[in-house]
Amino acid sequence: MPLKSFMRWLTFVFAMTVLSIPAQAETYVGTNIDSRVLLGLKVNPDGIQGLMPEGWASIPFPDGPLKGANLLFALIDGVLEMEADGKPLDPASRRAAVLVGLGKNDDAVRMFVLRIMTTVPDRNPYGVATAAEIARTKSLSGPANGGRTSFDEWRIMPAGGGELVFTLNYTTGKRGWSQGEVAPHSAANPDFSRIYRYDQMVDLVVSKTLGKPSSGEFSLTGTVAELDTVLDGSQETIAVMDVPVYVRKVFLP
């Protein structure tokens, strides 16, 4: 799939999740700079439905590289997080593993933050965060011009026990730069949302929907009892996206 086509699909997939926000003053909250890995997973429908708020039915992503996935698993390595005045938070860095899904209620479609495992659980605007230790080992090697070998390992150890391990070893491809906007809602309080406007660099590692074969190997294993209903080993990986650079401004509607 040509890069331009991929970026058009990616923009469409995320744009369709943006909730129409009434014209009113927004409150700027801050900015964060991260690197991320995004996994589009097809998991047990009953399992993810159990994480959705009442009245909302889980639906899969309808198009693009994530088409057919009903769970977005985001691994976030926060390099710098700042308040609205530019002052770094304390601590200024963080790591998190976030479970995100799409929900439908009549004609309304929303993106919901379902669970967050994080090294800074006191930052909990969505009300779904739990404490976790998260270790990441990352290396990049190869020629100055051309594909490079990228190795990435994440170990997520929630305070409640168990462990999630994700490893990715692939050759980088043609990366693309894109902008977007999303307005995720809280699964614990569906009336609460935040607006994210972001710029990101994306390397599409694999997408079954778009016929993009993997340029390496990846695996996800877990023993976290709380997530057994969705990450039980039977999940199918639809897409993997490496996001080395992610810059986001955060607003409240």
C-alpha positions, -999 to 999 in steps of 0.1 A, spaced: 0 0 0 15 34 -10 24 57 19 -1 84 8 -29 59 7 -20 46 42 -20 81 56 -54 88 41 -68 57 56 -52 64 90 -66 99 90 -101 86 82 -101 60 109 -92 84 136 -113 113 122 -144 92 123 -140 88 161 -140 126 168 -171 136 186 -188 168 172 -180 194 198 -203 224 203 -188 257 193 -176 271 227 -145 281 245 -120 253 251 -96 251 280 -60 244 271 -46 218 296 -11 211 284 12 193 260 30 160 259 57 146 238 58 108 235 69 78 215 43 51 211 35 16 198 -1 10 187 -16 -25 184 -49 -31 167 -63 -63 182 -93 -85 175 -104 -98 209 -133 -117 224 -164 -96 217 -180 -104 251 -148 -95 268 -145 -60 254 -182 -54 258 -177 -60 295 -153 -30 296 -177 -7 278 -200 18 296 -236 9 300 -257 16 269 -228 15 245 -221 -15 222 -185 -23 213 -179 -20 175 -148 -27 155 -128 -1 137 -146 2 103 -118 10 79 -81 16 74 -52 -3 89 -72 -12 120 -103 -25 102 -117 -55 120 -99 -47 153 -121 -40 183 -94 -30 207 -66 -5 204 -38 -13 228 -15 18 231 20 16 247 31 51 256 65 63 266 61 98 277 93 119 273 80 153 284 46 163 299 39 200 305 12 221 320 -6 249 301 21 274 311 49 252 297 61 241 332 70 204 332 50 182 355 67 163 383 77 138 372 79 151 336 81 116 321 58 86 324 49 53 308 14 38 303 -4 10 286 -39 21 275 -69 1 263 -92 20 239 -124 9 221 -151 22 199 -187 22 212 -220 29 195 -253 41 210 -280 45 183 -263 67 157 -236 81 180 -201 66 179 -175 74 205 -139 64 214 -137 52 250 -106 50 272 -114 16 289 -83 10 311 -50 26 318 -20 10 335 5 38 343 36 48 363 17 80 374 -17 67 386 -25 99 404 -29 116 369 -63 100 363 -86 123 344 -106 94 329 -110 76 363 -98 42 349 -61 43 358 -43 18 380 -6 17 391 20 -3 372 57 -6 368 65 -4 331 100 -12 317 110 -5 281 141 -16 263 146 1 229 174 -1 203 179 11 168 208 1 145 216 2 109 227 25 80 223 62 80 204 59 47 178 31 45 160 7 68 172 2 103 167 -27 127 144 -17 155 141 -38 187 115 -28 213 104 -47 245 78 -36 270 71 -52 303 40 -40 321 36 -51 357 4 -39 373 2 -34 411 -25 -60 412 -2 -87 399 6 -104 366 26 -92 337 21 -81 300 51 -85 277 52 -71 242 82 -74 219 88 -60 184 117 -66 162 115 -52 126 131 -33 98 119 3 96 101 14 64 89 46 48 75 67 77 48 93 73 40 125 92 3 133 99 -19 155 120 -52 145 137 -77 152 164 -96 128 187 -120 133 216 -119 102 237 -145 97 265 -141 79 298 -156 45 302 -162 52 339 -179 86 332 -191 88 296 -199 125 299 -162 133 304 -140 138 274 -108 155 264 -97 169 230 -63 158 216 -48 176 187 -16 159 176 12 155 151 28 121 147 53 101 127 41 66 119 57 35 106 32 9 96 48 -24 107 19 -46 97 -17 -44 86 -37 -75 76 -65 -53 63 -43 -33 40 -22 -63 30 9 -49 45 31 -79 56 53 -76 87 89 -67 82 99 -85 113 85 -103 144 62 -93 173 45 -110 202 21 -101 230 18 -123 261 1 -117 294 -8 -131 328 -29 -101 341 -61 -116 356 -81 -84 352 -75 -84 315 -81 -122 309 -113 -115 291 -96 -96 263 -59 -105 265 -62 -143 270 -38 -154 243 -66 -159 217 -65 -123 205 -56 -117 168 -32 -89 159 -47 -69 130 -21 -41 129 10 -28 145 21 8 142 54 22 155 51 59 164 86 73 173 74 109 176 40 120 190 34 156 200 0 164 215 -19 194 228 -47 187 253 -79 206 257 -111 203 278 -143 210 258 
